[in-house]
């Protein structure tokens, strides 16, 4: 039996009670990546809908490490994927 863990690294908040604009995720198992990213994107869709000014960028930093963030270069209503060099 194998155990997978998902670590959500809290993003710093800019003001008391403000909503996060990015979520950092680290996965120990490839089988957990899809569900974890879906959950993070869903969370930020709510934030993006309130502002209606940007979309969401999912960036793979290295194997098992991702950032999901609101990004003004992404059109509202869209989600783009990127791989950090």
Number of C-alpha atoms within 10 A of each C-alpha: 2 4 6 10 10 14 12 15 11 11 12 11 12 10 8 6 7 8 13 17 18 22 21 19 21 20 19 15 14 10 10 15 17 9 10 18 19 11 11 19 21 13 16 21 21 11 17 20 13 9 10 13 15 21 23 26 21 22 17 17 16 11 11 15 15 23 19 24 23 23 19 12 12 15 14 18 13 11 18 14 10 12 10 8 6
